[in-house]
Each structure stands twice: as structure tokens, then as C-alpha cells.
Amino acid sequence: MTTPVSTPEAQALTDLLLTMFRANNLTLAWGDRIVSPLGLTSARWQILGAIALADRSQPVAWLARDLGASRQNVQRIVNDLMGEGLVAFEPNPHHKRAQLVVLTPKGRQTYEAALGLYNPLVEALAEGVPAKDIQTAQRVLSALRAKLKAFSIEDERQS
């Protein structure tokens, strides 16, 4: 038997979190199917995108922070991408050991090809859902992410 949460807000958030978990699993599987012809997974595509969309070259730790992922997992994926010639390391003028991760021309081409596969599919997926509803969901998820990040930082301080 489960103990219900005590407020309507907590119950609504619990329902949202469960829906997010299910949607995340489906989203990752969907992404895997989209980019599999390019030899990518959703995780690799996500890392390529983080590198491509960053304002400047970043070390692995910064990419991991921006993605909300563990540094070790991002490092493993970056190493795999480097092995395939999609990313390279460049010296970091601010840190001797934390090299910067950059897309190679092959990596840029692969990322662009992934977007070419993704764009028509996401347009079909968005069909019939008002942009303002999507924007509201994005604001709610951003607020939730910020609160979770704050809790995570607080947990680290207490450890």
C-alpha cells in the first residue's frame, strides 16, 4: 500500500514526474530511431548538440553540467565520439588538463544530418499542439529543473 502525498500540488507534481519519466523513455527511443542511420544514439546526438549549440568550446565537465548529466558519462560518450572522428580535443588556455571539446568537420556534418532527419518528424509531432501550450510546458519544466538543481546543490553541501 502506498502513502499518498499530502497536498494537491504534490500529487499533481507526482503525476507530472511519472508522465515525464514515461515521456523521457519514449523520447529517447524515438531519438535513437531517428539517428540510428547515422550511427548515433540519442545520448551521442545530445552531446553533439550541446557542443554545436554552445557559445564557445567547453570542457567535458561544463558540457555535463549544462546537460545535467554526470561528468563520467559525458566523458565516456565524448571518448566514443572522438574514436569515430566526430569530436576532437583542443588545448584549454585556462586549464592544462581540462581540454576543450570541439566538433570536427565530420561531427558538424553528422549533427546537421541528424537535424535533417529530425526536423520533419518534430514538425509532425508538434502538429495540433498549440505553441503556447508547449511554451507553458517548457516553462514548468525549466522551473522544475531549477528547483531540482538547487536541491542537488543543497544535498552536496550537506554531504
C-alpha positions as CSV (number, residue, x, y, z in Angstrom):
1,M,0.0,0.0,0.0
2,T,1.3,3.4,-0.9
3,T,1.0,6.6,1.2
4,P,-0.4,9.4,-0.8
5,V,1.2,12.8,-0.7
6,S,-0.4,15.4,1.5
7,T,-1.2,18.3,-0.9
8,P,-2.9,18.6,-4.3
9,E,0.2,20.4,-5.6
10,A,2.5,17.5,-4.5
11,Q,0.1,15.0,-6.1
12,A,-0.1,17.0,-9.3
13,L,3.7,17.2,-9.4
14,T,4.0,13.4,-8.7
15,D,1.7,12.8,-11.7
16,L,3.8,15.1,-13.8
17,L,7.0,13.4,-12.8
18,L,5.6,10.0,-13.6
19,T,4.5,11.3,-17.0
20,M,7.9,12.8,-17.6
21,F,9.7,9.5,-16.8
22,R,7.4,7.7,-19.4
23,A,7.8,10.5,-22.0
24,N,11.5,10.6,-21.5
25,N,11.8,6.8,-22.2
26,L,9.7,7.2,-25.3
27,T,11.6,10.3,-26.4
28,L,15.0,8.5,-26.1
29,A,13.7,5.5,-28.1
30,W,12.3,7.9,-30.7
31,G,15.6,9.8,-30.9
32,D,17.5,6.5,-31.2
33,R,15.4,5.5,-34.2
34,I,15.8,8.9,-35.8
35,V,19.6,9.0,-35.7
36,S,20.4,5.3,-35.9
37,P,21.0,5.5,-39.7
38,L,23.9,7.9,-38.8
39,G,25.4,5.5,-36.3
40,L,24.3,7.7,-33.4
41,T,22.2,7.2,-30.3
42,S,20.1,9.8,-28.6
43,A,22.9,10.2,-26.0
44,R,25.6,10.8,-28.6
45,W,23.3,13.1,-30.6
46,Q,22.6,15.1,-27.4
47,I,26.3,15.6,-26.8
48,L,26.9,16.6,-30.4
49,G,24.1,19.1,-30.0
50,A,25.5,20.5,-26.7
51,I,28.8,21.1,-28.4
52,A,27.3,22.5,-31.6
53,L,25.0,24.9,-29.7
54,A,27.4,26.1,-27.1
55,D,28.5,29.7,-27.3
56,R,32.2,28.6,-27.1
57,S,34.2,25.4,-26.8
58,Q,33.8,23.8,-23.4
59,P,35.5,21.0,-21.4
60,V,33.6,17.8,-20.6
61,A,32.7,19.0,-17.1
62,W,30.9,22.1,-18.4
63,L,29.1,20.0,-21.0
64,A,27.9,17.6,-18.3
65,R,26.8,20.5,-16.1
66,D,24.8,22.1,-18.9
67,L,23.2,18.7,-19.7
68,G,22.5,17.8,-16.1
69,A,24.5,14.6,-16.6
70,S,27.4,13.0,-14.8
71,R,30.8,14.1,-16.0
72,Q,31.9,10.4,-16.2
73,N,29.1,9.5,-18.5
74,V,29.7,12.5,-20.8
75,Q,33.4,11.7,-20.8
76,R,32.7,8.2,-21.9
77,I,30.4,9.4,-24.8
78,V,32.9,12.1,-25.8
79,N,35.6,9.5,-26.0
80,D,33.4,7.3,-28.2
81,L,32.7,10.3,-30.4
82,M,36.4,11.1,-30.6
83,G,37.1,7.5,-31.6
84,E,34.7,7.9,-34.5
85,G,36.2,11.2,-35.6
86,L,33.2,13.3,-34.7
87,V,34.8,15.4,-32.0
88,A,38.4,16.4,-31.1
89,F,40.1,17.9,-28.1
90,E,41.8,21.3,-28.2
91,P,44.1,22.8,-25.6
92,N,42.3,24.9,-23.0
93,P,44.1,28.2,-22.3
94,H,42.5,28.3,-18.8
95,H,43.2,24.8,-17.7
96,K,46.1,22.4,-18.5
97,R,44.2,19.1,-18.1
98,A,40.6,20.0,-18.9
99,Q,40.8,20.1,-22.7
100,L,38.1,21.7,-24.8
101,V,35.7,19.5,-26.9
102,V,35.1,20.6,-30.4
103,L,33.2,19.2,-33.4
104,T,35.3,18.0,-36.3
105,P,34.0,18.7,-39.8
106,K,32.7,15.1,-39.8
107,G,31.0,15.8,-36.5
108,R,29.4,19.0,-37.8
109,Q,28.2,17.2,-40.9
110,T,26.7,14.3,-38.8
111,Y,25.0,16.8,-36.5
112,E,23.5,18.6,-39.5
113,A,22.4,15.3,-41.0
114,A,20.7,14.4,-37.7
115,L,18.8,17.7,-37.8
116,G,17.7,17.0,-41.3
117,L,16.2,13.7,-40.2
118,Y,14.7,15.3,-37.0
119,N,13.1,18.5,-38.4
120,P,10.3,17.0,-40.4
121,L,9.5,14.5,-37.7
122,V,9.3,17.1,-34.9
123,E,7.1,19.2,-37.1
124,A,4.7,16.3,-37.5
125,L,4.9,15.6,-33.7
126,A,4.1,19.2,-32.9
127,E,1.1,19.3,-35.2
128,G,-2.1,20.0,-33.4
129,V,-0.4,21.1,-30.2
130,P,-0.7,24.9,-29.7
131,A,2.7,26.6,-29.4
132,K,1.6,28.4,-26.3
133,D,0.9,25.1,-24.6
134,I,4.3,23.8,-25.5
135,Q,5.9,27.0,-24.2
136,T,3.9,26.7,-20.9
137,A,5.2,23.1,-20.5
138,Q,8.7,24.3,-21.2
139,R,8.5,27.0,-18.5
140,V,7.1,24.5,-16.0
141,L,9.9,22.0,-16.8
142,S,12.5,24.8,-16.6
143,A,11.3,25.9,-13.2
144,L,11.3,22.2,-12.0
145,R,14.8,21.8,-13.3
146,A,16.0,24.9,-11.5
147,K,14.4,23.6,-8.2
148,L,15.9,20.2,-8.6
149,K,19.3,21.7,-9.3
150,A,19.0,23.8,-6.2
151,F,18.1,20.7,-4.1
152,S,21.1,18.9,-5.6
153,I,23.4,21.7,-4.6
154,E,21.9,21.7,-1.1
155,D,22.4,17.9,-0.9
156,E,26.1,18.3,-1.9
157,R,26.6,21.0,0.8
158,Q,25.1,18.7,3.5
159,S,27.3,15.7,2.5
